[in-house]
């Protein structure tokens, strides 16, 4: 019997969850990115965290973060190269709403974007 999946801790849900070409010539395929994939891209690429730090924030193993991050990068590449649409939704996550969390995140769900808080 496989081990149950842990819910990944996510600090930020995107304001917009659909992206696509401005001038689609032909109907394109839609790529779905999970919120935990979005969170790894945000933490590693935008905030500049190492995979170990990202894993700690998301409450998962570093190898799990590496796998999630690689899947997310592949989806972003397909989105950009093939001109597909991208939708961000779903996944196994829990939104971090803990005011006592030790991380400083600019996307606090309680204070709003670009506020310093302890998440």
Backbone as XML, in Angstrom:
<?xml version="1.0"?>
<chain id="A" units="angstrom">
  <residue number="1" name="UNK">
    <atom name="N" x="0.842" y="-1.183" z="0.000"/>
    <atom name="CA" x="0.000" y="0.000" z="0.000"/>
    <atom name="C" x="0.887" y="1.247" z="0.000"/>
  </residue>
  <residue number="2" name="UNK">
    <atom name="N" x="0.682" y="2.159" z="-0.958"/>
    <atom name="CA" x="1.533" y="3.345" z="-1.015"/>
    <atom name="C" x="1.264" y="4.295" z="0.144"/>
  </residue>
  <residue number="3" name="UNK">
    <atom name="N" x="2.293" y="5.023" z="0.459"/>
    <atom name="CA" x="2.205" y="6.008" z="1.529"/>
    <atom name="C" x="1.312" y="7.171" z="1.084"/>
  </residue>
  <residue number="4" name="UNK">
    <atom name="N" x="0.451" y="7.692" z="1.958"/>
    <atom name="CA" x="-0.400" y="8.825" z="1.558"/>
    <atom name="C" x="0.437" y="10.068" z="1.270"/>
  </residue>
  <residue number="5" name="UNK">
    <atom name="N" x="-0.014" y="10.852" z="0.296"/>
    <atom name="CA" x="0.705" y="12.074" z="-0.069"/>
    <atom name="C" x="0.514" y="13.149" z="0.983"/>
  </residue>
  <residue number="6" name="UNK">
    <atom name="N" x="1.587" y="13.879" z="1.255"/>
    <atom name="CA" x="1.511" y="15.024" z="2.159"/>
    <atom name="C" x="0.942" y="16.207" z="1.388"/>
  </residue>
  <residue number="7" name="UNK">
    <atom name="N" x="0.167" y="17.017" z="2.065"/>
    <atom name="CA" x="-0.241" y="18.272" z="1.453"/>
    <atom name="C" x="0.951" y="19.221" z="1.487"/>
  </residue>
  <residue number="8" name="UNK">
    <atom name="N" x="1.209" y="19.865" z="0.381"/>
    <atom name="CA" x="2.325" y="20.816" z="0.316"/>
    <atom name="C" x="1.842" y="22.170" z="0.809"/>
  </residue>
  <residue number="9" name="UNK">
    <atom name="N" x="2.696" y="22.865" z="1.548"/>
    <atom name="CA" x="2.358" y="24.176" z="2.078"/>
    <atom name="C" x="2.605" y="25.223" z="0.988"/>
  </residue>
  <residue number="10" name="UNK">
    <atom name="N" x="1.595" y="26.015" z="0.679"/>
    <atom name="CA" x="1.672" y="27.058" z="-0.341"/>
    <atom name="C" x="1.335" y="28.380" z="0.330"/>
  </residue>
  <residue number="11" name="UNK">
    <atom name="N" x="2.162" y="29.403" z="0.088"/>
    <atom name="CA" x="1.940" y="30.713" z="0.718"/>
    <atom name="C" x="1.153" y="31.684" z="-0.157"/>
  </residue>
  <residue number="12" name="UNK">
    <atom name="N" x="1.033" y="31.391" z="-1.440"/>
    <atom name="CA" x="0.465" y="32.389" z="-2.349"/>
    <atom name="C" x="-0.293" y="31.724" z="-3.476"/>
  </residue>
  <residue number="13" name="UNK">
    <atom name="N" x="-1.511" y="32.166" z="-3.717"/>
    <atom name="CA" x="-2.267" y="31.736" z="-4.890"/>
    <atom name="C" x="-2.211" y="32.880" z="-5.895"/>
  </residue>
  <residue number="14" name="UNK">
    <atom name="N" x="-1.984" y="32.576" z="-7.164"/>
    <atom name="CA" x="-1.871" y="33.660" z="-8.146"/>
    <atom name="C" x="-3.190" y="34.417" z="-8.314"/>
  </residue>
  <residue number="15" name="UNK">
    <atom name="N" x="-3.083" y="35.686" z="-8.596"/>
    <atom name="CA" x="-4.270" y="36.520" z="-8.807"/>
    <atom name="C" x="-4.988" y="36.076" z="-10.082"/>
  </residue>
  <residue number="16" name="UNK">
    <atom name="N" x="-4.212" y="35.806" z="-11.112"/>
    <atom name="CA" x="-4.753" y="35.285" z="-12.373"/>
    <atom name="C" x="-4.247" y="33.866" z="-12.547"/>
  </residue>
  <residue number="17" name="UNK">
    <atom name="N" x="-5.115" y="32.995" z="-13.014"/>
    <atom name="CA" x="-4.687" y="31.605" z="-13.143"/>
    <atom name="C" x="-4.707" y="31.097" z="-14.584"/>
  </residue>
  <residue number="18" name="UNK">
    <atom name="N" x="-4.966" y="31.974" z="-15.562"/>
    <atom name="CA" x="-4.952" y="31.566" z="-16.970"/>
    <atom name="C" x="-4.091" y="32.533" z="-17.776"/>
  </residue>
  <residue number="19" name="UNK">
    <atom name="N" x="-3.232" y="31.949" z="-18.616"/>
    <atom name="CA" x="-2.342" y="32.725" z="-19.468"/>
    <atom name="C" x="-2.350" y="32.100" z="-20.849"/>
  </residue>
  <residue number="20" name="UNK">
    <atom name="N" x="-2.152" y="32.918" z="-21.874"/>
    <atom name="CA" x="-2.131" y="32.360" z="-23.218"/>
    <atom name="C" x="-1.706" y="33.391" z="-24.238"/>
  </residue>
  <residue number="21" name="UNK">
    <atom name="N" x="-1.589" y="32.955" z="-25.483"/>
    <atom name="CA" x="-1.171" y="33.863" z="-26.552"/>
    <atom name="C" x="-2.235" y="34.925" z="-26.824"/>
  </residue>
  <residue number="22" name="UNK">
    <atom name="N" x="-1.778" y="36.115" z="-27.200"/>
    <atom name="CA" x="-2.699" y="37.205" z="-27.503"/>
    <atom name="C" x="-3.400" y="37.010" z="-28.838"/>
  </residue>
  <residue number="23" name="UNK">
    <atom name="N" x="-2.709" y="36.383" z="-29.766"/>
    <atom name="CA" x="-3.281" y="36.186" z="-31.095"/>
    <atom name="C" x="-3.211" y="34.713" z="-31.509"/>
  </residue>
  <residue number="24" name="UNK">
    <atom name="N" x="-4.038" y="33.864" z="-30.902"/>
    <atom name="CA" x="-3.967" y="32.447" z="-31.258"/>
    <atom name="C" x="-4.423" y="32.224" z="-32.698"/>
  </residue>
  <residue number="25" name="UNK">
    <atom name="N" x="-3.546" y="31.620" z="-33.492"/>
    <atom name="CA" x="-3.853" y="31.357" z="-34.894"/>
    <atom name="C" x="-4.746" y="30.122" z="-35.003"/>
  </residue>
  <residue number="26" name="UNK">
    <atom name="N" x="-4.392" y="29.112" z="-34.258"/>
    <atom name="CA" x="-5.189" y="27.879" z="-34.232"/>
    <atom name="C" x="-5.520" y="27.566" z="-32.778"/>
  </residue>
  <residue number="27" name="UNK">
    <atom name="N" x="-6.594" y="26.836" z="-32.537"/>
    <atom name="CA" x="-6.868" y="26.442" z="-31.153"/>
    <atom name="C" x="-5.687" y="25.661" z="-30.596"/>
  </residue>
  <residue number="28" name="UNK">
    <atom name="N" x="-5.266" y="26.030" z="-29.418"/>
    <atom name="CA" x="-4.072" y="25.398" z="-28.847"/>
    <atom name="C" x="-4.421" y="24.525" z="-27.663"/>
  </residue>
  <residue number="29" name="UNK">
    <atom name="N" x="-3.461" y="23.749" z="-27.261"/>
    <atom name="CA" x="-3.621" y="22.857" z="-26.118"/>
    <atom name="C" x="-3.440" y="23.653" z="-24.830"/>
  </residue>
  <residue number="30" name="UNK">
    <atom name="N" x="-4.220" y="23.310" z="-23.830"/>
    <atom name="CA" x="-4.075" y="23.977" z="-22.537"/>
    <atom name="C" x="-3.242" y="23.102" z="-21.610"/>
  </residue>
  <residue number="31" name="UNK">
    <atom name="N" x="-2.255" y="23.711" z="-20.980"/>
    <atom name="CA" x="-1.386" y="23.031" z="-20.028"/>
    <atom name="C" x="-1.853" y="23.420" z="-18.634"/>
  </residue>
  <residue number="32" name="UNK">
    <atom name="N" x="-1.983" y="22.436" z="-17.753"/>
    <atom name="CA" x="-2.404" y="22.710" z="-16.381"/>
    <atom name="C" x="-1.218" y="22.539" z="-15.440"/>
  </residue>
  <residue number="33" name="UNK">
    <atom name="N" x="-0.933" y="23.602" z="-14.698"/>
    <atom name="CA" x="0.140" y="23.595" z="-13.702"/>
    <atom name="C" x="-0.513" y="23.619" z="-12.329"/>
  </residue>
  <residue number="34" name="UNK">
    <atom name="N" x="-0.073" y="22.741" z="-11.437"/>
    <atom name="CA" x="-0.640" y="22.702" z="-10.091"/>
    <atom name="C" x="-0.096" y="23.867" z="-9.262"/>
  </residue>
  <residue number="35" name="UNK">
    <atom name="N" x="-0.780" y="24.163" z="-8.161"/>
    <atom name="CA" x="-0.329" y="25.254" z="-7.301"/>
    <atom name="C" x="1.004" y="24.963" z="-6.641"/>
  </residue>
  <residue number="36" name="UNK">
    <atom name="N" x="1.292" y="23.694" z="-6.349"/>
    <atom name="CA" x="2.603" y="23.411" z="-5.764"/>
    <atom name="C" x="3.718" y="23.580" z="-6.799"/>
  </residue>
  <residue number="37" name="UNK">
    <atom name="N" x="3.444" y="23.330" z="-8.077"/>
    <atom name="CA" x="4.433" y="23.606" z="-9.123"/>
    <atom name="C" x="4.667" y="25.110" z="-9.235"/>
  </residue>
  <residue number="38" name="UNK">
    <atom name="N" x="3.585" y="25.869" z="-9.199"/>
    <atom name="CA" x="3.684" y="27.326" z="-9.217"/>
    <atom name="C" x="4.491" y="27.837" z="-8.022"/>
  </residue>
  <residue number="39" name="UNK">
    <atom name="N" x="4.249" y="27.248" z="-6.850"/>
    <atom name="CA" x="4.949" y="27.681" z="-5.631"/>
    <atom name="C" x="6.451" y="27.401" z="-5.715"/>
  </residue>
  <residue number="40" name="UNK">
    <atom name="N" x="6.846" y="26.259" z="-6.289"/>
    <atom name="CA" x="8.286" y="25.985" z="-6.407"/>
    <atom name="C" x="8.947" y="26.973" z="-7.354"/>
  </residue>
  <residue number="41" name="UNK">
    <atom name="N" x="8.287" y="27.313" z="-8.445"/>
    <atom name="CA" x="8.830" y="28.319" z="-9.368"/>
    <atom name="C" x="8.967" y="29.655" z="-8.653"/>
  </residue>
  <residue number="42" name="UNK">
    <atom name="N" x="7.957" y="30.037" z="-7.884"/>
    <atom name="CA" x="7.982" y="31.307" z="-7.163"/>
    <atom name="C" x="9.111" y="31.334" z="-6.140"/>
  </residue>
  <residue number="43" name="UNK">
    <atom name="N" x="9.242" y="30.264" z="-5.362"/>
    <atom name="CA" x="10.249" y="30.249" z="-4.298"/>
    <atom name="C" x="11.670" y="30.145" z="-4.843"/>
  </residue>
  <residue number="44" name="UNK">
    <atom name="N" x="11.891" y="29.284" z="-5.824"/>
    <atom name="CA" x="13.248" y="29.052" z="-6.322"/>
    <atom name="C" x="13.677" y="30.138" z="-7.300"/>
  </residue>
  <residue number="45" name="UNK">
    <atom name="N" x="12.842" y="30.442" z="-8.288"/>
    <atom name="CA" x="13.243" y="31.397" z="-9.324"/>
    <atom name="C" x="13.013" y="32.857" z="-8.930"/>
  </residue>
  <residue number="46" name="UNK">
    <atom name="N" x="11.891" y="33.150" z="-8.305"/>
    <atom name="CA" x="11.596" y="34.547" z="-7.967"/>
    <atom name="C" x="12.267" y="34.976" z="-6.663"/>
  </residue>
  <residue number="47" name="UNK">
    <atom name="N" x="12.141" y="34.165" z="-5.611"/>
    <atom name="CA" x="12.730" y="34.534" z="-4.322"/>
    <atom name="C" x="14.185" y="34.096" z="-4.190"/>
  </residue>
  <residue number="48" name="UNK">
    <atom name="N" x="14.666" y="33.243" z="-5.107"/>
    <atom name="CA" x="16.067" y="32.839" z="-5.097"/>
    <atom name="C" x="16.442" y="31.845" z="-4.014"/>
  </residue>
  <residue number="49" name="UNK">
    <atom name="N" x="15.488" y="31.059" z="-3.546"/>
    <atom name="CA" x="15.792" y="30.069" z="-2.516"/>
    <atom name="C" x="16.456" y="28.838" z="-3.130"/>
  </residue>
  <residue number="50" name="UNK">
    <atom name="N" x="17.222" y="28.140" z="-2.326"/>
    <atom name="CA" x="17.773" y="26.849" z="-2.726"/>
    <atom name="C" x="16.666" y="25.808" z="-2.568"/>
  </residue>
  <residue number="51" name="UNK">
    <atom name="N" x="16.855" y="24.641" z="-3.204"/>
    <atom name="CA" x="15.831" y="23.605" z="-3.136"/>
    <atom name="C" x="15.578" y="23.143" z="-1.704"/>
  </residue>
  <residue number="52" name="UNK">
    <atom name="N" x="16.614" y="23.099" z="-0.880"/>
    <atom name="CA" x="16.439" y="22.692" z="0.511"/>
    <atom name="C" x="15.558" y="23.676" z="1.274"/>
  </residue>
  <residue number="53" name="UNK">
    <atom name="N" x="15.775" y="24.976" z="1.043"/>
    <atom name="CA" x="14.966" y="25.993" z="1.704"/>
    <atom name="C" x="13.516" y="25.934" z="1.218"/>
  </residue>
  <residue number="54" name="UNK">
    <atom name="N" x="13.366" y="25.719" z="-0.076"/>
    <atom name="CA" x="12.028" y="25.584" z="-0.653"/>
    <atom name="C" x="11.309" y="24.381" z="-0.050"/>
  </residue>
  <residue number="55" name="UNK">
    <atom name="N" x="12.013" y="23.272" z="0.077"/>
    <atom name="CA" x="11.427" y="22.061" z="0.654"/>
    <atom name="C" x="10.987" y="22.299" z="2.093"/>
  </residue>
  <residue number="56" name="UNK">
    <atom name="N" x="11.796" y="23.031" z="2.848"/>
    <atom name="CA" x="11.448" y="23.332" z="4.237"/>
    <atom name="C" x="10.180" y="24.173" z="4.300"/>
  </residue>
  <residue number="57" name="UNK">
    <atom name="N" x="10.085" y="25.176" z="3.455"/>
    <atom name="CA" x="8.896" y="26.031" z="3.449"/>
    <atom name="C" x="7.643" y="25.276" z="3.042"/>
  </residue>
  <residue number="58" name="UNK">
    <atom name="N" x="7.800" y="24.357" z="2.093"/>
    <atom name="CA" x="6.639" y="23.618" z="1.591"/>
    <atom name="C" x="6.340" y="22.363" z="2.417"/>
  </residue>
  <residue number="59" name="UNK">
    <atom name="N" x="7.204" y="22.059" z="3.368"/>
    <atom name="CA" x="7.020" y="20.918" z="4.262"/>
    <atom name="C" x="7.077" y="19.581" z="3.516"/>
  </residue>
  <residue number="60" name="UNK">
    <atom name="N" x="8.035" y="19.459" z="2.593"/>
    <atom name="CA" x="8.247" y="18.219" z="1.839"/>
    <atom name="C" x="9.746" y="17.944" z="1.747"/>
  </residue>
  <residue number="61" name="UNK">
    <atom name="N" x="10.113" y="16.785" z="1.195"/>
    <atom name="CA" x="11.521" y="16.439" z="1.021"/>
    <atom name="C" x="12.125" y="17.214" z="-0.155"/>
  </residue>
  <residue number="62" name="UNK">
    <atom name="N" x="13.443" y="17.390" z="-0.117"/>
    <atom name="CA" x="14.131" y="18.092" z="-1.199"/>
    <atom name="C" x="13.955" y="17.380" z="-2.532"/>
  </residue>
  <residue number="63" name="UNK">
    <atom name="N" x="13.956" y="16.059" z="-2.518"/>
    <atom name="CA" x="13.777" y="15.310" z="-3.772"/>
    <atom name="C" x="12.385" y="15.542" z="-4.357"/>
  </residue>
  <residue number="64" name="UNK">
    <atom name="N" x="11.400" y="15.722" z="-3.490"/>
    <atom name="CA" x="10.045" y="16.028" z="-3.963"/>
    <atom name="C" x="10.014" y="17.396" z="-4.615"/>
  </residue>
  <residue number="65" name="UNK">
    <atom name="N" x="10.680" y="18.370" z="-4.002"/>
    <atom name="CA" x="10.751" y="19.717" z="-4.585"/>
    <atom name="C" x="11.443" y="19.663" z="-5.939"/>
  </residue>
  <residue number="66" name="UNK">
    <atom name="N" x="12.514" y="18.896" z="-6.033"/>
    <atom name="CA" x="13.239" y="18.781" z="-7.293"/>
    <atom name="C" x="12.342" y="18.214" z="-8.390"/>
  </residue>
  <residue number="67" name="UNK">
    <atom name="N" x="11.563" y="17.189" z="-8.062"/>
    <atom name="CA" x="10.662" y="16.588" z="-9.045"/>
    <atom name="C" x="9.568" y="17.572" z="-9.457"/>
  </residue>
  <residue number="68" name="UNK">
    <atom name="N" x="8.964" y="18.253" z="-8.485"/>
    <atom name="CA" x="7.912" y="19.232" z="-8.763"/>
    <atom name="C" x="8.463" y="20.375" z="-9.618"/>
  </residue>
  <residue number="69" name="UNK">
    <atom name="N" x="9.651" y="20.852" z="-9.270"/>
    <atom name="CA" x="10.284" y="21.965" z="-9.989"/>
    <atom name="C" x="10.584" y="21.591" z="-11.440"/>
  </residue>
  <residue number="70" name="UNK">
    <atom name="N" x="11.094" y="20.392" z="-11.657"/>
    <atom name="CA" x="11.388" y="19.941" z="-13.026"/>
    <atom name="C" x="10.117" y="19.829" z="-13.860"/>
  </residue>
  <residue number="71" name="UNK">
    <atom name="N" x="9.040" y="19.334" z="-13.270"/>
    <atom name="CA" x="7.761" y="19.255" z="-13.990"/>
    <atom name="C" x="7.242" y="20.650" z="-14.332"/>
  </residue>
  <residue number="72" name="UNK">
    <atom name="N" x="7.367" y="21.579" z="-13.394"/>
    <atom name="CA" x="6.901" y="22.951" z="-13.622"/>
    <atom name="C" x="7.695" y="23.621" z="-14.737"/>
  </residue>
  <residue number="73" name="UNK">
    <atom name="N" x="9.010" y="23.448" z="-14.741"/>
    <atom name="CA" x="9.843" y="24.055" z="-15.787"/>
    <atom name="C" x="9.507" y="23.501" z="-17.158"/>
  </residue>
  <residue number="74" name="UNK">
    <atom name="N" x="9.219" y="22.209" z="-17.235"/>
    <atom name="CA" x="8.843" y="21.613" z="-18.517"/>
    <atom name="C" x="7.527" y="22.211" z="-19.022"/>
  </residue>
  <residue number="75" name="UNK">
    <atom name="N" x="6.584" y="22.408" z="-18.126"/>
    <atom name="CA" x="5.295" y="22.991" z="-18.519"/>
    <atom name="C" x="5.456" y="24.438" z="-18.976"/>
  </residue>
  <residue number="76" name="UNK">
    <atom name="N" x="6.310" y="25.182" z="-18.309"/>
    <atom name="CA" x="6.554" y="26.572" z="-18.718"/>
    <atom name="C" x="7.211" y="26.607" z="-20.093"/>
  </residue>
  <residue number="77" name="UNK">
    <atom name="N" x="8.146" y="25.695" z="-20.334"/>
    <atom name="CA" x="8.804" y="25.628" z="-21.648"/>
    <atom name="C" x="7.792" y="25.294" z="-22.743"/>
  </residue>
  <residue number="78" name="UNK">
    <atom name="N" x="6.897" y="24.343" z="-22.499"/>
    <atom name="CA" x="5.860" y="24.013" z="-23.481"/>
    <atom name="C" x="4.965" y="25.216" z="-23.738"/>
  </residue>
  <residue number="79" name="UNK">
    <atom name="N" x="4.610" y="25.899" z="-22.680"/>
    <atom name="CA" x="3.763" y="27.085" z="-22.777"/>
    <atom name="C" x="4.403" y="28.143" z="-23.664"/>
  </residue>
  <residue number="80" name="UNK">
    <atom name="N" x="5.693" y="28.415" z="-23.458"/>
    <atom name="CA" x="6.380" y="29.457" z="-24.211"/>
    <atom name="C" x="6.721" y="29.033" z="-25.635"/>
  </residue>
  <residue number="81" name="UNK">
    <atom name="N" x="7.264" y="27.847" z="-25.802"/>
    <atom name="CA" x="7.757" y="27.409" z="-27.110"/>
    <atom name="C" x="6.619" y="27.062" z="-28.065"/>
  </residue>
  <residue number="82" name="UNK">
    <atom name="N" x="5.625" y="26.317" z="-27.564"/>
    <atom name="CA" x="4.543" y="25.861" z="-28.440"/>
    <atom name="C" x="3.379" y="26.832" z="-28.525"/>
  </residue>
  <residue number="83" name="UNK">
    <atom name="N" x="3.394" y="27.888" z="-27.734"/>
    <atom name="CA" x="2.304" y="28.867" z="-27.762"/>
    <atom name="C" x="1.019" y="28.344" z="-27.165"/>
  </residue>
  <residue number="84" name="UNK">
    <atom name="N" x="1.127" y="27.426" z="-26.212"/>
    <atom name="CA" x="-0.055" y="26.865" z="-25.560"/>
    <atom name="C" x="-0.603" y="27.823" z="-24.512"/>
  </residue>
  <residue number="85" name="UNK">
    <atom name="N" x="-1.783" y="27.510" z="-24.015"/>
    <atom name="CA" x="-2.364" y="28.238" z="-22.892"/>
    <atom name="C" x="-1.918" y="27.559" z="-21.607"/>
  </residue>
  <residue number="86" name="UNK">
    <atom name="N" x="-1.862" y="28.321" z="-20.532"/>
    <atom name="CA" x="-1.453" y="27.798" z="-19.237"/>
    <atom name="C" x="-2.526" y="28.113" z="-18.211"/>
  </residue>
  <residue number="87" name="UNK">
    <atom name="N" x="-2.912" y="27.101" z="-17.461"/>
    <atom name="CA" x="-3.885" y="27.272" z="-16.373"/>
    <atom name="C" x="-3.218" y="26.788" z="-15.084"/>
  </residue>
  <residue number="88" name="UNK">
    <atom name="N" x="-3.328" y="27.583" z="-14.018"/>
    <atom name="CA" x="-2.760" y="27.213" z="-12.718"/>
    <atom name="C" x="-3.918" y="26.895" z="-11.784"/>
  </residue>
  <residue number="89" name="UNK">
    <atom name="N" x="-4.002" y="25.616" z="-11.398"/>
    <atom name="CA" x="-5.083" y="25.201" z="-10.506"/>
    <atom name="C" x="-4.814" y="23.806" z="-9.969"/>
  </residue>
  <residue number="90" name="UNK">
    <atom name="N" x="-5.458" y="23.486" z="-8.869"/>
    <atom name="CA" x="-5.436" y="22.135" z="-8.329"/>
    <atom name="C" x="-4.142" y="21.753" z="-7.643"/>
  </residue>
  <residue number="91" name="UNK">
    <atom name="N" x="-4.070" y="20.489" z="-7.271"/>
    <atom name="CA" x="-2.904" y="19.953" z="-6.599"/>
    <atom name="C" x="-3.215" y="19.548" z="-5.172"/>
  </residue>
  <residue number="92" name="UNK">
    <atom name="N" x="-2.212" y="18.995" z="-4.505"/>
    <atom name="CA" x="-2.328" y="18.598" z="-3.102"/>
    <atom name="C" x="-1.617" y="19.647" z="-2.255"/>
  </residue>
  <residue number="93" name="UNK">
    <atom name="N" x="-2.331" y="20.676" z="-1.858"/>
    <atom name="CA" x="-1.698" y="21.770" z="-1.121"/>
    <atom name="C" x="-2.605" y="22.250" z="-0.002"/>
  </residue>
  <residue number="94" name="UNK">
    <atom name="N" x="-1.980" y="22.955" z="0.932"/>
    <atom name="CA" x="-2.708" y="23.640" z="1.996"/>
    <atom name="C" x="-2.182" y="25.060" z="2.035"/>
  </residue>
  <residue number="95" name="UNK">
    <atom name="N" x="-3.078" y="26.019" z="1.927"/>
    <atom name="CA" x="-2.676" y="27.421" z="1.956"/>
    <atom name="C" x="-2.196" y="27.776" z="3.353"/>
  </residue>
  <residue number="96" name="UNK">
    <atom name="N" x="-1.001" y="28.356" z="3.449"/>
    <atom name="CA" x="-0.397" y="28.699" z="4.731"/>
    <atom name="C" x="-1.039" y="29.973" z="5.270"/>
  </residue>
  <residue number="97" name="UNK">
    <atom name="N" x="-1.812" y="29.834" z="6.312"/>
    <atom name="CA" x="-2.449" y="30.995" z="6.932"/>
    <atom name="C" x="-2.021" y="31.137" z="8.386"/>
  </residue>
  <residue number="98" name="UNK">
    <atom name="N" x="-0.857" y="30.590" z="8.714"/>
    <atom name="CA" x="-0.360" y="30.598" z="10.084"/>
    <atom name="C" x="0.352" y="31.924" z="10.367"/>
  </residue>
  <residue number="99" name="UNK">
    <atom name="N" x="-0.189" y="32.781" z="11.239"/>
    <atom name="CA" x="0.460" y="34.065" z="11.518"/>
    <atom name="C" x="1.758" y="33.919" z="12.312"/>
  </residue>
  <residue number="100" name="UNK">
    <atom name="N" x="1.997" y="32.733" z="12.911"/>
    <atom name="CA" x="3.206" y="32.513" z="13.698"/>
    <atom name="C" x="4.313" y="31.839" z="12.908"/>
  </residue>
  <residue number="101" name="UNK">
    <atom name="N" x="4.123" y="31.685" z="11.595"/>
    <atom name="CA" x="5.123" y="31.032" z="10.749"/>
    <atom name="C" x="6.405" y="31.879" z="10.752"/>
  </residue>
  <residue number="102" name="UNK">
    <atom name="N" x="7.565" y="31.250" z="10.654"/>
    <atom name="CA" x="8.849" y="31.946" z="10.759"/>
    <atom name="C" x="9.388" y="32.502" z="9.447"/>
  </residue>
  <residue number="103" name="UNK">
    <atom name="N" x="8.691" y="32.320" z="8.340"/>
    <atom name="CA" x="9.216" y="32.758" z="7.046"/>
    <atom name="C" x="8.736" y="34.159" z="6.717"/>
  </residue>
  <residue number="104" name="UNK">
    <atom name="N" x="9.611" y="34.917" z="6.104"/>
    <atom name="CA" x="9.250" y="36.258" z="5.661"/>
    <atom name="C" x="8.914" y="36.175" z="4.189"/>
  </residue>
  <residue number="105" name="UNK">
    <atom name="N" x="7.673" y="36.394" z="3.866"/>
    <atom name="CA" x="7.208" y="36.223" z="2.493"/>
    <atom name="C" x="6.501" y="37.501" z="2.053"/>
  </residue>
  <residue number="106" name="UNK">
    <atom name="N" x="6.781" y="37.941" z="0.848"/>
    <atom name="CA" x="6.149" y="39.176" z="0.385"/>
    <atom name="C" x="4.699" y="38.965" z="-0.044"/>
  </residue>
  <residue number="107" name="UNK">
    <atom name="N" x="4.234" y="37.723" z="-0.064"/>
    <atom name="CA" x="2.871" y="37.428" z="-0.498"/>
    <atom name="C" x="2.049" y="36.863" z="0.656"/>
  </residue>
  <residue number="108" name="UNK">
    <atom name="N" x="1.922" y="37.604" z="1.725"/>
    <atom name="CA" x="1.177" y="37.129" z="2.891"/>
    <atom name="C" x="-0.311" y="37.101" z="2.576"/>
  </residue>
  <residue number="109" name="UNK">
    <atom name="N" x="-0.999" y="35.965" z="2.799"/>
    <atom name="CA" x="-2.424" y="35.924" z="2.517"/>
    <atom name="C" x="-3.241" y="36.834" z="3.430"/>
  </residue>
  <residue number="110" name="UNK">
    <atom name="N" x="-2.699" y="37.199" z="4.579"/>
    <atom name="CA" x="-3.438" y="38.059" z="5.502"/>
    <atom name="C" x="-3.223" y="39.552" z="5.200"/>
  </residue>
  <residue number="111" name="UNK">
    <atom name="N" x="-1.988" y="39.940" z="4.851"/>
    <atom name="CA" x="-1.694" y="41.357" z="4.656"/>
    <atom name="C" x="-1.745" y="41.809" z="3.213"/>
  </residue>
  <residue number="112" name="UNK">
    <atom name="N" x="-1.705" y="40.887" z="2.266"/>
    <atom name="CA" x="-1.745" y="41.254" z="0.865"/>
    <atom name="C" x="-0.361" y="41.305" z="0.260"/>
  </residue>
  <residue number="113" name="UNK">
    <atom name="N" x="-0.308" y="41.506" z="-1.024"/>
    <atom name="CA" x="0.939" y="41.469" z="-1.777"/>
    <atom name="C" x="1.890" y="42.588" z="-1.349"/>
  </residue>
  <residue number="114" name="UNK">
    <atom name="N" x="3.180" y="42.246" z="-1.356"/>
    <atom name="CA" x="4.279" y="43.188" z="-1.089"/>
    <atom name="C" x="4.273" y="43.756" z="0.324"/>
  </residue>
  <residue number="115" name="UNK">
    <atom name="N" x="3.779" y="43.004" z="1.279"/>
    <atom name="CA" x="3.849" y="43.400" z="2.678"/>
    <atom name="C" x="4.835" y="42.463" z="3.378"/>
  </residue>
  <residue number="116" name="UNK">
    <atom name="N" x="5.608" y="42.977" z="4.296"/>
    <atom name="CA" x="6.493" y="42.106" z="5.075"/>
    <atom name="C" x="5.702" y="41.524" z="6.239"/>
  </residue>
  <residue number="117" name="UNK">
    <atom name="N" x="5.762" y="40.215" z="6.336"/>
    <atom name="CA" x="5.060" y="39.535" z="7.411"/>
    <atom name="C" x="5.828" y="38.274" z="7.743"/>
  </residue>
  <residue number="118" name="UNK">
    <atom name="N" x="5.390" y="37.557" z="8.716"/>
    <atom name="CA" x="6.084" y="36.337" z="9.120"/>
    <atom name="C" x="5.370" y="35.119" z="8.585"/>
  </residue>
  <residue number="119" name="UNK">
    <atom name="N" x="5.500" y="34.893" z="7.312"/>
    <atom name="CA" x="5.027" y="33.641" z="6.687"/>
    <atom name="C" x="6.167" y="33.095" z="5.888"/>
  </residue>
</chain>
